[in-house]
Amino acid sequence: MTLLDPVLTSPAAPAPVVPSARAAKQVEVYDFRRPTTLAREHSRVLELAFETFARQWGTQLTAKVRVLSQVTCEQVQMLTYDEFASSLPPTTAMVLCPLAGVGPKAVVQFPTSAALGWVSHMLGAAKPAVSPERTFTPVEQALVRRLMEDALDDLRYSFGSLLVDAISVGGFQYNSQFAQAAQKSDLMIVASFEIRVGERAALGTVAIPAEVLLPQLGESNPTVDSSDARQLLGAQLATVPVGVALQLTPATVRPSVVLGLAVGDLLPLPHPQSRPLEITVDGQVVGRAAVGANGSRLAGIVVSTSLTGTEEGTS
């Protein structure tokens, strides 16, 4: 076999690819005073509230449009208003909902074509035609406003004590980039929904200013005063289970005695017959107890404790 034998040769390794230019990294300033993520416990509470709202809204739509409807909550997240507005279609229906005592407004968003289909059902159409995205006429807007008023009633019911500020239906906007419901940096709790009315499904969102909901959720990681550390530690230690044993006074023997033990041998113990047994916890003597009984079971009657040095007499 020679060095040129193909068995011993291997294909040349491909040349490493050297990037022509390193991609520029985009740095985004993060404000720790206004985190853009929800704590897990907060997220779960909000998800339950929005799921309840979805069920109520679906029932309300079924009653109003007289077609079987279902609303499903798909996602709950916290976004800035700028991020929320950028995620919406350029042309869509946005119902701005003012909140008492708060500058930012809540937003209920859905496609105008979907709302026109709801209106057609309300007016008696069995199977309305697909409408293009356009603004509402005064009559259509009045009917949609009525639907939104009922939806806000469902929202107040579903959130209960989480939504303490009065909310009402305000104006309509059809351009997501021009609607000024809040400042760009204001945080919003945004829930995404699938709205199915009859055979047609549409995606909608409900955005509520975070400053309205978060105070009612409380602290995600509550802390305690360091002055209570000793008390809290003592309370925790008092609930930790420990093993308690009753034992005789140990005897000291040589290894030769242990190695020579056989069945039937007797080991003399230095424990007097009249002396109580020792109560031990993890090998530490904490008291003494006499042998007694508790019904059909053996028990130790505590006669003294090394922690207090008192005669207890309890079992």
DONULO-353796 format. One line per field, with one value per atom (N, C-alpha, C): x, z, y; atom name. Coordinates in pm, whole numbers. Each point is the difference from the previous one (the first is absolute). Example, Ala and Ser with C-alpha at 12.3 -4.5 7.8 and 13.67 -1.06 7.14 Angstrom:
x: (1319_-89_90_-35_82_-77)
z: (780_0_0_-72_6_73)
y: (-569_119_120_105_119_109)
at: (N_CA_C_N_CA_C)
This chain:
x: (86_-86_89_-28_82_-73_73_-59_-106_6_-97_-127_-3_-118_-123_-108_-119_-62_31_-58_54_126_62_-17_-57_-17_-138_-15_-129_-24_-124_-29_43_43_47_-117_29_-104_-38_-126_-41_60_33_60_-102_41_-95_-53_-128_-65_26_64_31_-102_-78_-98_68_-60_60_-8_-105_-15_-85_39_-75_-129_-108_-130_-3_-52_-8_-108_34_-94_-84_-129_-92_-21_30_-11_-129_-78_-127_8_-33_5_-115_31_-101_-18_-123_-32_-46_85_-35_-116_-28_-114_-133_5_-122_25_5_29_-110_40_-96_-39_20_-44_-87_-93_-90_56_-14_33_-94_49_-79_-134_-1_-126_-95_55_-84_-58_83_-45_-114_8_-105_-131_5_-121_-67_82_-54_-56_67_-50_-137_-19_-130_-107_35_-98_-37_99_-29_-73_27_-73_-147_-25_-138_-68_71_-56_-31_90_-22_-130_-22_-124_-123_8_-114_-25_108_-14_-60_42_-56_-149_-41_-143_-78_59_-67_-14_105_-8_-107_-8_-102_-139_-23_-132_-31_102_-24_-12_92_-1_-84_-49_-87_66_132_78_97_18_89_140_47_129_86_130_95_123_45_119_101_122_105_119_45_120_123_89_117_129_16_126_-21_75_0_146_30_136_-1_116_14_91_-52_73_-10_94_-17_-109_-58_-106_53_124_59_11_43_9_-139_-97_-136_-56_14_-52_70_130_74_-41_-54_-40_-137_-72_-135_4_-104_-8_-13_44_-11_-143_-94_-141_-76_-60_-72_-90_-93_-89_61_18_53_-100_-55_-94_80_12_75_-93_45_-85_66_-48_59_-24_97_-8_1_-88_-13_131_49_118_131_1_121_14_122_23_-8_75_-7_-139_-37_-130_18_-101_-4_-43_34_-30_-60_-111_-57_15_75_31_-50_-53_-46_-9_0_-11_-137_1_-128_-87_62_-78_-75_64_-68_-118_20_-109_-115_28_-106_-82_68_-72_-91_47_-84_-125_20_-111_-100_50_-91_-85_61_-77_-107_36_-95_-118_25_-105_-78_34_-80_61_123_62_40_-38_34_147_52_140_52_49_44_121_9_114_124_114_126_17_14_13_146_35_138_24_126_35_-36_-92_-42_-53_-24_-54_-150_-53_-141_-86_-118_-100_-56_-71_-56_-88_-82_-85_85_97_88_79_47_77_-86_-126_-90_-23_-15_-20_127_115_126_25_-34_16_-81_-122_-84_64_60_71_117_72_116_-41_-112_-48_-30_-64_-26_130_98_129_72_-7_64_-69_-130_-69_55_23_59_144_73_137_3_-88_-5_-37_-96_-41_114_72_105_120_34_118_-32_-124_-37_82_67_77_129_38_121_-22_-124_-30_-87_64_-72_-42_63_-33_-116_-90_-113_50_-55_40_-123_13_-113_47_-95_31_20_114_29_-13_106_-4_49_-15_46_116_98_111_18_45_15_143_90_141_81_63_71_118_56_115_-40_-124_-44_-78_-44_-77_92_-34_81_-71_3_-63_90_132_96_132_93_135_72_98_70_62_52_70_-91_-129_-93_-16_2_-15_-147_-30_-137_-4_-106_-28_-85_57_-63_-41_-127_-52_-46_38_-38_-112_-97_-117_-27_-60_-61_-151_-61_-144_-66_-75_-66_-151_-55_-144_-50_-78_-43_120_18_110_123_-9_109_74_131_84_85_25_84_82_111_88_-25_-8_-20_89_11_82_-72_34_-44_124_23_117_-47_54_-36_129_4_121_45_129_53_-17_6_-10_-138_-97_-135_-11_72_-17_109_124_110_-11_-48_-10_-90_-103_-89_60_103_63_97_50_92_141_88_141_17_82_26_97_93_98_2_-100_-4_119_49_114_-44_81_-29_111_-33_99_106_127_109_-9_-71_-13_-83_-79_-81_70_126_69_9_34_13_-133_-106_-132_-44_24_-39_81_130_84_-46_-32_-49_-131_-90_-129_18_96_24_61_98_64_-99_-99_-97_-89_-6_-86_77_134_80_-11_-41_-10_139_13_125_-30_103_-15_37_-88_22_16_98_28_16_-38_27_111_106_113_55_60_68_137_60_136_93_77_83_111_35_107_126_116_128_64_30_60_118_83_114_-41_75_-31_1_86_6_-131_-68_-129_-104_2_-97_21_129_28_-35_-2_-31_-143_-88_-141_-65_-87_-75_-141_-87_-141_-10_-74_-17_91_104_88_-74_43_-57_103_-48_84_-50_79_-42_-3_-105_-14_11_67_18_-122_-114_-119_-75_-17_-73_-146_-57_-138_-99_32_-92_21_98_31_-81_-60_-76_91_-64_74_30_101_37_-76_-51_-67_106_19_103_-63_55_-36_130_16_122_123_-13_112_22_-73_15_-107_42_-92_-75_-134_-81_-90_1_-83_1_-86_-11_-147_-29_-138_-3_-109_-23_-83_16_-76_-144_-94_-141_-79_-128_-86_-105_-39_-107_-97_-98_-89_76_1_70_142_47_133_90_128_98_15_34_16_107_52_96_-62_3_-54_115_-4_108_2_116_16_91_85_84_51_36_60_126_101_125_-7_-107_-13_-51_-87_-57_42_37_39_-115_-122_-120_-57_-79_-70_-133_-16_-118_-113_27_-104_-101_35_-93_51_-90_39_-5)
z: (0_0_0_-86_-10_63_14_59_-91_-131_-94_-9_79_-2_37_-75_30_134_57_130_106_-14_103_-26_-110_-29_43_29_42_-78_-25_-74_77_-72_66_69_121_76_-70_-1_-66_68_-78_56_84_114_86_-69_24_-60_88_-51_74_-37_96_-33_-48_-102_-57_96_76_96_116_119_118_8_22_7_118_-24_106_100_128_106_36_14_36_150_65_145_33_85_41_147_31_138_78_115_84_127_30_121_107_101_104_87_-4_77_-66_-129_-73_-78_69_-70_-99_-110_-107_2_110_14_124_-6_112_89_130_92_-24_28_-31_72_128_75_-52_-43_-58_-133_-81_-130_13_97_17_42_90_45_-118_-80_-115_-105_-22_-95_41_128_48_-21_26_-19_-147_-89_-142_-55_52_-44_41_120_43_-89_-33_-90_-137_-50_-132_-1_105_6_6_81_12_-131_-64_-127_-107_-6_-97_22_126_30_-41_28_-35_-150_-76_-146_-55_56_-45_19_113_27_-89_-32_-77_-149_-55_-146_-40_101_-23_-88_16_-65_103_-1_98_-10_110_3_113_-20_101_-5_117_13_85_-48_69_25_124_36_-36_-79_-48_70_38_58_80_110_82_19_-31_13_32_42_29_-104_-70_-106_21_-58_-5_-102_12_-95_-142_-18_-133_-59_81_-48_-33_83_-24_-129_-20_-120_-126_11_-116_-39_92_-30_-67_-8_-56_-150_-72_-144_-19_-114_-24_8_-54_5_83_106_91_86_70_91_139_55_135_80_104_87_119_15_110_119_114_119_113_29_109_136_90_136_95_99_91_77_-2_76_-58_-122_-63_-138_-35_-131_-114_3_-110_-9_-120_-24_-29_35_-41_-147_-65_-142_-24_-70_-51_-151_-58_-143_-68_-121_-80_-144_-99_-140_-27_-80_-35_-82_-83_-80_89_111_92_67_42_65_-97_-127_-98_-17_12_-4_120_121_118_-19_-55_-21_-99_-105_-99_65_90_72_87_66_86_-80_-126_-84_-77_25_-57_-113_-41_-110_48_-75_39_-24_-114_-34_-68_79_-59_-90_-99_-92_70_-50_57_-37_100_-23_2_-79_4_128_28_115_-31_75_-20_131_2_121_12_121_26_-39_-45_-18_138_13_132_60_-83_52_46_-81_36_126_11_118_126_-12_116_46_-96_37_62_-59_56_138_20_132_105_-40_95_36_-100_28_95_-19_84_142_14_135_79_-68_66_29_-93_21_120_18_116_131_-6_119_36_-102_24_53_-49_45_147_40_141_88_-44_79_13_-109_0_85_0_75_146_32_139_63_112_75_-71_-108_-72_-80_-42_-81_84_73_93_-65_-111_-66_-98_-2_-93_-144_-87_-140_-88_-111_-88_-144_-92_-143_-44_-64_-50_-151_-66_-143_-75_-133_-89_-84_-21_-88_-98_-121_-101_-51_49_-37_127_11_123_27_-102_19_46_-27_37_132_47_125_118_75_114_130_30_123_121_-22_110_-58_88_-43_-51_-86_-59_104_110_101_109_-4_102_-15_113_-1_-6_-80_-18_24_65_11_-121_-88_-130_-3_-27_-14_-145_-60_-137_2_-90_-3_-142_-9_-124_17_-88_8_-116_34_-102_8_-106_-10_-119_28_-106_-56_-132_-65_-19_36_-22_130_-10_116_-28_102_-11_127_-12_113_57_131_67_122_53_118_95_126_104_74_3_67_112_121_117_58_34_58_123_4_110_134_0_126_63_-78_53_72_-50_53_99_-24_83_148_38_144_75_-68_67_10_-78_3_114_58_113_-45_100_-26_-45_-104_-48_89_63_90_131_86_124_88_66_91_142_95_141_61_111_69_61_-10_54_151_64_146_42_-90_32_-34_-43_-45_112_121_109_31_3_28_-111_-126_-112_-1_33_4_109_116_108_-32_-67_-38_-102_-92_-99_63_89_65_86_57_85_-77_-132_-81_-72_19_-67_78_-63_72_36_121_48_62_0_60_148_83_145_41_85_44_151_59_142_5_75_3_142_20_126_-1_118_6_-73_-98_-80_83_-37_67_-86_64_-71_9_-114_-5_-96_12_-91_-132_-108_-128_5_84_10_52_89_52_-112_-80_-109_-102_-33_-99_51_132_55_39_-36_37_-74_71_-57_51_-68_40_142_86_139_97_-49_92_64_118_74_7_-23_13_120_102_114_-38_37_-30_129_-4_121_39_-67_28_119_112_115_-35_64_-30_37_101_47_-71_-91_-65_-130_-27_-125_-122_-114_-125_-49_-84_-53_-130_-11_-123_-87_-122_-88_-133_-54_-131_-78_-103_-82_88_97_85_117_8_109_106_125_111_32_-5_27_122_62_117_39_95_47_13_-20_4_59_73_55_-98_2_-90_47_-93_33_-114_-1_-105_-37_-130_-50_-73_74_-54_-17_-119_-26_-50_2_-53_112_-13_95_-16_107_-3_100_-19_95_76_133_84_37_-53_21_147_61_140_17_-97_6_-139_-22_-124_30_-79_21_-50_-79_-49_106_90_104_140_12_131_93_-52_84_-9_96_1_-71_-115_-83_34_-5_29_-111_-126_-113_-90_-79_-88_-144)
y: (-119_119_123_95_121_117_107_119_62_-41_55_-84_-109_-86_84_-11_83_-32_-122_-31_93_38_83_148_37_142_43_127_56_127_31_123_123_97_122_70_52_70_128_32_124_121_98_121_75_50_71_124_25_117_120_97_122_106_47_102_126_58_120_117_5_110_-49_36_-41_81_-76_66_97_116_101_-41_10_-36_122_-26_107_-1_109_11_73_-62_60_36_123_48_-64_-58_-67_81_35_75_-97_-23_-96_49_127_50_-35_-37_-35_-128_-114_-126_-33_-63_-32_-147_-68_-139_-12_-92_-23_-110_17_-108_-117_-121_-119_1_38_-1_108_116_104_-46_-63_-46_-99_-91_-101_64_99_68_73_67_72_-95_-112_-98_-52_-28_-48_106_128_107_15_-4_15_-122_-120_-118_9_51_21_102_108_100_-59_-85_-61_-81_-78_-79_91_105_91_74_43_72_-90_-126_-92_-22_-11_-16_124_118_125_17_-38_8_-93_-120_-95_57_66_56_120_80_123_-26_-81_-21_-120_-77_-116_-106_-13_-105_-54_-131_-61_62_54_70_-54_8_-46_90_42_83_-77_-12_-75_90_3_77_-82_57_-73_39_126_45_127_13_121_41_124_50_148_50_142_63_101_69_150_71_144_31_119_34_5_44_4_-140_-98_-138_-55_32_-48_58_131_63_-51_-26_-49_-141_-77_-137_-9_112_-1_26_-45_32_150_51_145_51_-79_39_-102_45_-88_86_-62_72_1_119_17_82_-61_70_51_131_61_14_-53_-6_79_122_79_-66_20_-50_120_-3_114_21_123_35_-45_-54_-52_62_41_60_-98_-112_-98_-63_-39_-63_-148_-78_-140_-6_-110_-15_-138_-6_-125_5_-94_2_-125_15_-113_48_-89_41_63_105_63_-95_-85_-95_-97_-41_-92_69_127_73_24_25_17_-128_-115_-126_-16_44_-7_87_119_92_-60_-65_-62_-107_-81_-100_66_111_69_55_34_56_-107_-129_-107_-77_31_-74_-138_-104_-136_-30_45_-23_126_95_127_-18_84_-3_55_-40_48_147_84_144_41_98_50_81_25_83_145_55_139_55_128_62_-31_18_-29_121_-30_105_36_112_35_-110_-65_-108_-118_-40_-111_32_122_37_-4_40_-4_-144_-93_-140_-60_32_-51_59_127_63_-75_-40_-75_-133_-67_-125_23_111_28_38_68_33_-128_-95_-129_-75_10_-67_60_132_62_-40_-21_-53_-137_-84_-132_13_100_21_40_90_41_-117_-80_-117_-100_-25_-102_40_128_45_30_29_22_111_-33_99_41_-71_40_128_25_117_93_90_86_132_40_126_-20_96_-7_9_-84_-5_15_71_25_0_-8_1_144_27_134_7_48_15_-121_3_-105_53_-86_32_-115_32_-103_-12_84_-9_-20_-117_-35_91_64_87_140_40_134_1_-114_-5_31_102_42_-38_-129_-45_18_4_13_49_32_35_-124_20_-114_-91_56_-80_-54_34_-51_-150_-70_-145_-38_-102_-47_-151_-46_-143_-37_-81_-29_-147_-24_-136_-19_-112_-33_-103_17_-87_-48_-118_-46_14_79_27_-75_-103_-81_23_55_23_-80_-104_-89_-74_8_-70_89_126_93_29_4_27_123_79_120_12_70_23_139_9_128_11_119_23_95_-13_94_45_130_56_92_-22_79_57_128_57_-78_-30_-80_70_133_74_-15_-46_-21_-134_-103_-135_-41_39_-50_35_121_28_-97_-52_-96_-139_-29_-132_-15_111_-7_-29_-17_-27_-144_-20_-136_-75_72_-62_77_-17_77_-31_104_-14_24_-40_19_83_62_83_-89_43_-82_-12_92_-9_-120_-56_-117_-131_6_-121_-104_40_-97_-66_79_-56_-95_38_-86_-129_10_-119_-94_56_-84_-67_74_-58_-112_17_-104_-124_20_-115_-77_71_-69_-95_13_-86_-110_-7_-101_-132_-110_-128_-54_-53_-58_-137_-84_-132_1_-56_-5_-146_-27_-138_-4_-115_-29_-103_27_-92_-15_-118_-29_66_9_52_-96_48_-92_-65_-123_-74_6_-1_3_-138_-60_-134_3_-101_-10_-64_24_-62_-152_-56_-146_-57_77_-46_3_105_11_-110_-29_-103_-138_-18_-132_-21_95_-14_-115_-71_-112_5_-73_-4_-56_73_-43_70_73_72_116_38_112_113_121_118_82_13_82_148_71_141_81_115_79_83_-24_79_-60_75_-55_-26_-99_-38_109_78_105_133_7_127_13_119_16_-11_-26_-5_142_10_131_28_123_43_68_-51_56_44_107_51_15_-84_2_-23_-91_-33_93_109_95_-26_-9_-25_130_-8_118_-20_-119_-22_-146_-32_-138_-36_-130_-47_-140_-28_-133_-80_-131_-88_-5_24_-6_-60_25_-55_103_-4_84_-92_-48_-102_-130_-56_-125_23_124_30_53_-31_52_150_68_144_40_119_54_116_-9_106_93_123_95_41_-17_39_121_29_119_33_125_44_78_-24_71_143_33_137_93_-52_86_-44_-128_-49_-16_-12_-10_-141_-35_-128_20_-68_21_-95_-132_-98_-17_35_-17_-108_-56_-109_45)
at: (N_CA_C_N_CA_C_N_CA_C_N_CA_C_N_CA_C_N_CA_C_N_CA_C_N_CA_C_N_CA_C_N_CA_C_N_CA_C_N_CA_C_N_CA_C_N_CA_C_N_CA_C_N_CA_C_N_CA_C_N_CA_C_N_CA_C_N_CA_C_N_CA_C_N_CA_C_N_CA_C_N_CA_C_N_CA_C_N_CA_C_N_CA_C_N_CA_C_N_CA_C_N_CA_C_N_CA_C_N_CA_C_N_CA_C_N_CA_C_N_CA_C_N_CA_C_N_CA_C_N_CA_C_N_CA_C_N_CA_C_N_CA_C_N_CA_C_N_CA_C_N_CA_C_N_CA_C_N_CA_C_N_CA_C_N_CA_C_N_CA_C_N_CA_C_N_CA_C_N_CA_C_N_CA_C_N_CA_C_N_CA_C_N_CA_C_N_CA_C_N_CA_C_N_CA_C_N_CA_C_N_CA_C_N_CA_C_N_CA_C_N_CA_C_N_CA_C_N_CA_C_N_CA_C_N_CA_C_N_CA_C_N_CA_C_N_CA_C_N_CA_C_N_CA_C_N_CA_C_N_CA_C_N_CA_C_N_CA_C_N_CA_C_N_CA_C_N_CA_C_N_CA_C_N_CA_C_N_CA_C_N_CA_C_N_CA_C_N_CA_C_N_CA_C_N_CA_C_N_CA_C_N_CA_C_N_CA_C_N_CA_C_N_CA_C_N_CA_C_N_CA_C_N_CA_C_N_CA_C_N_CA_C_N_CA_C_N_CA_C_N_CA_C_N_CA_C_N_CA_C_N_CA_C_N_CA_C_N_CA_C_N_CA_C_N_CA_C_N_CA_C_N_CA_C_N_CA_C_N_CA_C_N_CA_C_N_CA_C_N_CA_C_N_CA_C_N_CA_C_N_CA_C_N_CA_C_N_CA_C_N_CA_C_N_CA_C_N_CA_C_N_CA_C_N_CA_C_N_CA_C_N_CA_C_N_CA_C_N_CA_C_N_CA_C_N_CA_C_N_CA_C_N_CA_C_N_CA_C_N_CA_C_N_CA_C_N_CA_C_N_CA_C_N_CA_C_N_CA_C_N_CA_C_N_CA_C_N_CA_C_N_CA_C_N_CA_C_N_CA_C_N_CA_C_N_CA_C_N_CA_C_N_CA_C_N_CA_C_N_CA_C_N_CA_C_N_CA_C_N_CA_C_N_CA_C_N_CA_C_N_CA_C_N_CA_C_N_CA_C_N_CA_C_N_CA_C_N_CA_C_N_CA_C_N_CA_C_N_CA_C_N_CA_C_N_CA_C_N_CA_C_N_CA_C_N_CA_C_N_CA_C_N_CA_C_N_CA_C_N_CA_C_N_CA_C_N_CA_C_N_CA_C_N_CA_C_N_CA_C_N_CA_C_N_CA_C_N_CA_C_N_CA_C_N_CA_C_N_CA_C_N_CA_C_N_CA_C_N_CA_C_N_CA_C_N_CA_C_N_CA_C_N_CA_C_N_CA_C_N_CA_C_N_CA_C_N_CA_C_N_CA_C_N_CA_C_N_CA_C_N_CA_C_N_CA_C_N_CA_C_N_CA_C_N_CA_C_N_CA_C_N_CA_C_N_CA_C_N_CA_C_N_CA_C_N_CA_C_N_CA_C_N_CA_C_N_CA_C_N_CA_C_N_CA_C_N_CA_C_N_CA_C_N_CA_C_N_CA_C_N_CA_C_N_CA_C_N_CA_C_N_CA_C_N_CA_C_N_CA_C_N_CA_C_N_CA_C_N_CA_C_N_CA_C_N_CA_C_N_CA_C_N_CA_C_N_CA_C_N_CA_C_N_CA_C_N_CA_C_N_CA_C_N_CA_C_N_CA_C_N_CA_C_N_CA_C_N_CA_C_N_CA_C_N_CA_C_N_CA_C_N_CA_C_N_CA_C_N_CA_C_N_CA_C_N_CA_C_N_CA_C_N_CA_C_N_CA_C_N_CA_C_N_CA_C_N_CA_C_N_CA_C_N_CA_C_N_CA_C_N_CA_C_N_CA_C_N_CA_C_N_CA_C_N_CA_C_N_CA_C_N_CA_C_N_CA_C_N_CA_C_N_CA_C_N_CA_C_N_CA_C_N_CA_C_N_CA_C_N_CA_C_N_CA_C_N_CA_C_N_CA_C_N_CA_C_N_CA_C_N_CA_C_N_CA_C_N_CA_C_N_CA_C_N_CA_C_N_CA_C_N_CA_C_N_CA_C_N_CA_C_N_CA_C_N_CA_C_N_CA_C_N_CA_C_N_CA_C_N_CA_C_N_CA_C_N_CA_C_N_CA_C_N_CA_C_N_CA_C_N_CA_C_N_CA_C_N_CA_C_N_CA_C_N_CA_C_N_CA_C_N_CA_C_N_CA_C_N_CA_C_N_CA_C_N_CA_C_N_CA_C_N_CA_C_N_CA_C_N_CA_C)
